[in-house]
């Protein structure tokens, strides 16, 4: 057995109590979830806005700072992967259930209910809707991941500390990271990862259910059906866990990446191709010219309901996801300089994500503006399938979309259980299979309980709430990274922090 008993049993115990509460007191849980979200949105929305804006400013500063030549590994270490392979894996990290769910639904939602002053259904509303969607899926999201991924890679690969969140605080806490403070940090990271991934799994179940209903394979869309889908696909994830990394998650990841690209190319080539190319360029410019105003928007004068449903949900979701995505990015980025790492992770996946959003979102908006189809009233979960219904081979393409969502569900649960298990076991990179099965089962159970208790609103509450304490930890991680980099530059890397002398530890 490879686990830290304090972290494992406290995390598992609290989550099991949460599951019992959600199952036994479902109506009360739904009321509590709604109250928690309302409180955080009303009183702490400004804090999320400030934190995420600081994170983006911080990583841009890192990219151009004097620390840029420091390597995420030993001074003479070469990268483990070629740039092409690295970029491909970064893109796969950026694709997931959420991108499939919201790539059509979000632009249409903003088109029908613009966040700015544009008239609903107008050309200006279409411009604002894509700019806002780019904002939620762009640089800010990847800046959040960079802070965790860069810190993990730096302290683990360069300074021989365990690949855990507590290691990123070594310059601030020293050897105390191995005590109760470090345990609390890991427990909060586990909560954030489990609930962030459960949010994705719940969204995936909602969309799979909607797709099956749209194709006539299932009679209705309901919480009961979605819970059954979660149980089935979590079972598939457990099978993937037992098969191991190479036979399980690797093959599924390759398959869903290929199928996702086929789906995107199908819509791109059969859709308004020239319009998509033009709108991609224009929307990037529009996004960059408005990024400061959007970054600090709090809706202080009009109320925070829209912010809570969209921007705050996304910021909470990305922060909750950051230990999971961050650990994956860290493991594939060993040997790269800090400048190359930040620029690559910040820009390449962002541009590729913008391409995906343009193909699906702008195709839907183009159909609306040209009067080809009425998609704006489609339910959020069915928006992708309504769009595919406007193309030939509808059943085939919708079936591919369902398969892609399902395989992303499996790979997310599989790889997420590994990350949680690494955190719970004190940094062991190959923990026992039964422990990963336990966490994968728990993850699916959380998603099922959240859906049963409150549908999409409960998932949003989970993301926003669990991200709150971890956003504070991320501020300290950023400070700690600067302390570590400063020591590195000052000491000319005389020894890793993990084996540094007592005097160096005290100075740090």
N, C-alpha and C positions, 0 to 999 in steps of 0.2 A: 504494500500500500504506500503510495507516494502522495501525501497530502499534509497540509498544515492544519492540524485539528481545530485550532481556534477559527481560522478563516472558513474552513469547510463546514463545520457544524453550525456556526453562527449564521453564515449565509444561507445554508440549506434550511435551517430551522425557521428563520424569519420568513423565507419565501414559502415554506410549507404552511405556516400560519396564515400568510396572505391568501394562499390558495383555499384553505379551509374557510376563511372569512368570506371570500368571493362566492364559494359554492353554497355555504349554509345561509348567508345573509345577502343574497344577490341584490335585492331591491335597495337595501341600506347601503351596500357597496356602491351601487350606481349613483346614489345621492351624494355620498362622500366624495367619489371621484369628481363629480361635477363641481362640488364646492371647492375642492382643492385646486382644480384648474382655474376657477373663477378668481380665487384669492391670489394665486401666483401671477395670473395675467394682469390683474388690476394693480397689485402692489409691487410686483417685482419684474414686470416686463421691461422696464428701463434698464435693469441690471443685466438681463440677457443681451439687450441691444449693445450696451457698453462692452460687455465681455467679448462678444464675438467680433465687434469692431476692433477691439484691442488685439485680439488674436491675429486678425488679418494684418493690421499694421505691424505687429511684432515679426511675423514671418517675412514680410516684405523687407523690413529692416535687416533681418538676419541674412537675407539673400545678398544684400549689398554691403554688409558689414565686413569688418576686418577679420571676422571669424570664418569667412566663406571658404578658405582653403583648408580648414581643418577637416580631416577625413573621418567618416563614420566607420571606424575600424583602426587598426594599427597604422602608423604613418606611411609604411611602404605597401600597404595592402591594396590589392586590385579588386574591382567589383566582381561579385559572383556571377552576374549576368550581363550579357550584351545590352546595349541601349534598346535595341528593338525588342528583345525579350522583356526587359524591364518595363518599357512603355506598354507592351501588350498586357502584362500582369497588372499594371496600374489601372488600365482601362477596365479590366475584368473586376478589379476592386470597386470601381465606380459604378459599374452596372449592377443592377439588382432588382428586387421585387418593386421597390418604390419607384424606380425610373419607369418601369412598365406600367405601373398603376397611375402615375401622375403625368406622364408625358403628353397625354391627350386631355385628361380630365382637368388639370390645372389651367392650361391656357383657355379652355372653354369656360371654366368657372369665372376667371377674371374677365373674359370677353363679355359674359352675360351680366357680371357685377363688377365693373372696373374699380380698382382700389383708388384711382385718381379721380380727376374731374371729367373724364371722357364720357360721352354718351354710350350707354350699353348697346352693343351690336354695331358700333361704328368702326371705321378704319382706325381711328385713334385708339379705340378700345383694344383692337387687335395688337397695335404697337405696344400699348401699355401691358397687355397680358403677357406677351412674350418677354418683355423686359423684366417684368416681375418674376416670371418663371426662371429666367436666367439668373436673376439675383438669388433666388432660393437654392439653386443647384450649382452655383458657380464658385467663385474664389473663396467665399467665406467658409463653405463646407470643407474644402480641401485645406484651408488654413488650420481649421480645428484638427484635422487628421495629422497635419504636419507637426504640430506641437507634440502630440503624443508619440507619433512614429519617430520623429527626429530625436526626441529625448531618449526613447527606448534604445534606438540604434546606437546613439552616442555613448550612453552610459554602459550598455551591455557589451558592444563590440569593441569599443576603444578602451573601456575601463574595467572590463571583466566582472561587472556586476550582473546579478541574475536578470533575466528578461522579464521583469515585473514592474508594475507601476511604482512601487515603493522605491526602486532603484533610482528613479528620475529625481528624487528629492534628497539624494545623498549629500550634495554640497550644502544643503540647509540643515539637515538633521544628523549627518554623520552616521555612526553605527546605530543610532536610535531607530533607523529605518527597519531594523530587525526586531523591534519591540512592538508594543501596543499601538503606537502611532502608525507604523507601517501596516499592521494588521487592519486598522480602520480604513486606511487608504485602499487596500486591496478589496476589502468588503464592499466599499462604495463603488469601486470599479466593476466588481462582479454584478452588483445590483444594476448599475447603468447598462452593462453589456447585456444582461439577461432581459431586462425590460425593453431596451432598445431593439434587440433582435426579436423579442416577442411582438413588438409593434409591427415589424416587417412581416413576420409570419402571419399575424392576424390580417394585415392588409392583403397578403398573398392569398389567404383562404377566402376572403371576401371576393377578390377578383376571380379566382378559379371558379367559385360558386356562380358568379355572374356570367362567366364565359360558358359554363355548362348549361345554364338556363337559356342563354342566348342561342346556343346551338340545339336546344331542345333535348338535351341528354338528362337534365334534372328538372323536376317540376317547378321548384320555387327556390328563391334565395332567402335563407333564414339562418339565425344563429345556430340552430340545431344542426343544420346541414354543414355549416362552416366548422363546427366543433368536430363533426365526423371526419371532414376533410383534413383537419389538423391532425387528428389521431392517425389517419391512414398515412399521411405524408411524413409525420414524425416517425412512424414505424419504418418507412423507407430510409429516413435519415439514420436511424439506429442500425439498419443493415449496412448502410454506407460506412458508419463508424467502425463496425466490426470487420469490414473488408480492408480497412487501413487507408492511408493517405494515397498511395499510388493507384490501387485498384478501385477505390471509392471516389473520393472527392475530386481527384485529378481528372478522371475520365468524364465525370459529370460536368465539371467546370469547362472542359474543352467542348463538350457537346452543347451546353447552353450558350456559350459564347458564339459558336458557329451558327446555331439556330437563331440567336438574337440578331446577328449581322445579316442573315438571310432575310429575316423579317424587315429589317430596316432598309436593305437594298431593294426589296420588293416594293415597298411604299415609295421610296425615293425615285425609282425608275418609272413606275406606273403613275406616279403622282405629278404635281406641277414642278418638275425638276428645276427649271430655270428660276422660277419664283423662289424655290427653296434655297438655291445658291445665293440669290440676291438678298433674301431676308436674313440668311445666316450672317452675312457680312454687315448688313445694316443694324441688326439687333445687337451684335457685339459692340458696335460703336455707340448705340443708344444706351446700352448697359454700362459701358465704361464712363460715359459722360454723366451718368446719373448716380454712380455708385456711392458717392459720399452722402448725398441726400437720402438715398434709400437705406444706407447703413445705419443712420442715426434717426430713422423714423420711429416714433413712438405713438403716433395718433393721439397726442395729448388733448387735442381740441375736439375730436370727433368720437372718442371712445375706443376701447381696445379690443372689441369683439373680433374684428378682422385680423388684427395682429395675433390674437390668441389662436385663431383657427389656421393661420398660415405661417407667418414668419416665426413666431415663438415656437410653434410646433416643430418647424424644421430645425431651428437652432437647438432645441432640446433633443431632437432625434439625432442630429449629427454629433452632439456632445456625448449622448448615450452610446452611440456607435463607436466613438473614438478609440476606446481600448481594443475593440475587436479589429477594426480596419487598421488602426495604428500599428498593432502588433504584426499584422500581415505585411504592411508596407515596410516596417522596420526589417523584417526577416529577408525581404528581397532587395534591400537597399544597402547591404553591407559593402563597404569599400568605396562608396562614393563620397565626394567632397560635400560639405554642407551646402555650398552654393549650388552645385549640380543637383543635389537632392531636392532642395526647396524649389528651384526653378522648374525642375521636371515634374514634381508632384503637384505643384500649384497650377502649372499652365497646361500640360499635355492632357490629363484627364478632364480638365475643365473644358477645353476646346472640343474634345471628343464627346463629352456629355452634351455640350451645346449643339453638336451635330445631330445627336439622337433627338433632342427636344425639338429642334427645327424640323426634322423630317416628319415626326408624328404630330407635334403641336401645330406647326404652320400649315401642314396639309389639311388638318381639320379646320383651321381658321380660314384658309383659302376656299374650302367648300362652303363655309358659312357666308363669306363675303360675296362669292359668285352665285349664291343661291342654288348650289348643286345639291346640298343636303342640309337637313335641320338636325344638328348634333348638339346644340347648346343646351337643350333640355334633357339630354341623356344623363342618367345617374352616373355618379363618379366611377363606380366599379365597372359599369358597362361601356364607358366612353371609348376605350380602345377597340372593343368588339363592334361597336356601332360604326367606327371609322373603317375597320376592315370589311364591314358589310357593304361598303361603297366600291369595293374592288372585286375583280374576278377571283375565283378560287377561294371564296369566303370561308367555307367550312375548313378547308385545308389550312389556310393562314390562321384562322381562329384556333384551330387545333394545335398548331405550332406555338401560338402565343400561350395557350394553357400549359403545354409541355414545358416551355421556357420558364414560366412562373413556378411551376411545380418543381423543376430541377433547381431553380434558384432557392426555393424553400429548403430543399434537401441539403444543398451545399452550404447555405447559411447556417442551418441547424448543426450540421456536421462540423464545419470549421469554427463556428461560435462555441460549441461545446468544448473544442480543443483549447481555445483561448481562455475560457472560463476555468477549465481544469488546470491550465498552466498557472493561472493566478492563484487558484485554490491550493495548488501543490507546492507553492514556494518557488516556482520557476522551472520545474522539471519539464523538459520539452517533449518527453514521451511518456506521459502518465498512463496508467492501466486503462484498458478499454472500458471496463465496467464503470469507471468514474465518468468517462465521456458519455456513456449511455445514460447515466444518471442525470447529468446536466442537460443533455438533449431532451430527455423526457420532461424535465422540469421546465425547460424553455417552451416546449409545446403546450404544457399544462397552463403556464402563465398566459399564453396567447389565447387559449380556449376560455379561461376564466374571464379575461378582459372582454372578449367578444360576448360572452354570455351575460356579463354584467352591464355592458354599455356600448357595444358596437364600436364604431370608429372613434367616437368621443372618448371612450375609456382608453383606447390605444394612444390617442393624443395626450391625455392626462398622464399616462404612464411615462411617455417620453419626456414631457415637460418637467414632471416632478423629479424623476430620478436624475435628470441632468443638473438640477440646481446645486446640490452639494459638490458634484464632480466638476462643475464650472469653476468653483472656488479652488479646488485642487489644481486645476489646469493653470490658474493664475500663478500659483506657487511653483508649478512645474516650469513655467516660462522663466520665472525669476531664477530658479535653480539651474536651468540650462545656461543662462548667461553667466552665473557664478562658475559653473564648471568649465565653460569655454574660456572665461577670463583666466582661470587657474591654468588651463591647458596652455594658453598663449604665454602666460607669465613664466611657467615652469619649463617651457619648451618640451613638454611631455617626457619628463624624467621617469615617471612611473604611473601605471594605471591607478585610478582611485581605489580600486578593489584591493591593491596591495601597497598603497601609499604608506609612507612613514607616519608615525603618530603625530609628528610636528606638522606635516602637510595636512593631515586630517583636521587638526585643530585650527589651522589657518583657513581651511575651507569651511 
